[in-house]
Amino acid sequence: MLMTTTLAAQTPTKEQRAVQQTIENMFTALSHSDTSALKMYVTEDVNFFEYGQIWNRDTIVHKALLGKTIPDFKRINSFEYVSTNINQKTAWVTYYLQSTITKRGKEEIVKWLETVILIRNGNQWKINVLHSTRLGTR
């Protein structure tokens, strides 16, 4: 897993890593159809901008549950961080996401460029906005 921040060639700060970990945890929950965990990492009024659509929290939970309906569904995510910026209780992160998705006996590699806005709620970061641009499949 490659990670870079706005300070090229430097290791992310503890706070930047906490923000990045929130994103990774949300995708792990999504990949495992763990809707309880998924809700822990997004705000109640979250919006994902995906495929020309706006997905709210209910839509995201519904999409997560679809994975449970496919017996051999598996998704492995890897991240390459472009920038991780924090200003008080707001963070914005841009990264490349590559997911290897297996379903119905077929494996597909999908790539996206995404930007996420997170809000700190107490000591926990939560995703408030995710904008995704699909880069292709293989």
N, C-alpha and C positions, 0 to 999 in steps of 0.2 A: 504494500500500500504506500503510494507516494504522497507526501504532504508538502505543500509550499504555502507560504503566507506572503503578505504584501512586502515583507522584508526578505527578499530573495536570499537563499542560502542560509537562513537562520532558522533555528528551531522555534516552533510556535510557543508562545507564552502559555502559562498554566491556564489562564482565562480563555485564550484562543482555542486551546485544546479542549476545554470544557464545552465550548460552543460547537466545535467540530464533532465531539462525542455525542452531543444531543442529536445531531443530524444522523450520525451512524446508528445510534440506538433506535431512532424512529424508523429507519429503513430496515433494521433487523426485526423490529416488531411487525412491520408491514410484511416482510418476507415470510415470517412465521405465523401470519394471520392472528397475531396476538393483539386483539383490539383494546384490551385493558392497558397494556403497555403503550400502545400507539397513542391513546388518549393522554398519557402522561407526558408525551413529548410535543404535543401541539396545543395551541390555545383553543378555547371553545369557539372563537370566531375565525379560525384559520381558513385561509383560502389557498388552494393549489391551482395554478394556472397551467393546465395540461391539455395538449392537443386542441387548442382553441376553445376549451371549455373552462368553467370555473367550478371547482370541486370544493364543497364545504366539508366540515368534519364528518357529517353523516355519510356523504359520498365516499370519503376516504375509508371510513370504517367498512362500508359496503364492499368497496374494492378489495380490502384486506380479506374479507370473508370469502370472496370468490376463490382465493387460493385453497381454502379448505375443501372446496367441491371437486378439486382435481387431485386424485390419489397420489400421483407422483410429482406434484408441484414442488419445485425447489428453486430458490433464487439466491445467488451469491453476489454481493455488491462490493465494488472497490471504488475508492475515491482518490482523486488527485486535486488537491486544493490549489486554487489560483490566488485567492485573497480571503483573508479573515479580518474583518474590521470591527472594532467595538468602541462605542461611545456611550458611556454610562450604562443605561439599562436596555440599549438597543445594539444588536449586532447584525452585520450583513456579510454573507459568505458566498463566494462563487467557487464552483468546483466542477470537475468532470466526473460523471458517474458512469461506471460500466457495470452492467448486470448480466450475469450468465443465468438464463432462465431455462429450466427444464420443465416441460409439461407434455403429457401424452407421448412420452418416449422421444421427444425431439428437444434438442438444445439450441438455444438462440442467444447470441450476444448482442445486447442493446446498449447504445451509448447516448448520453445526454450531456448538455451543458446546462447547469442549474444555478440559480441565485436564490438564496433563502434569507429572509429577515426573521430574526429571533428577538424575543423580548424576555428580559430577566424578570421572573416572578419569585421574589424572595431570593433564595440561593440557586434556583433552578432556571435554566434557559428553556424556552418553549418556542417552537416554530409558529410564526404568525402568517407568513407568506412564503410560498414556494413557487417560483416561475421556472418552467422547464422547457428546453428546446431539444427535441430529439435529433440526434446527429446521424443515426443510422443503425443498421443491424448487420450481423454477419452470420 
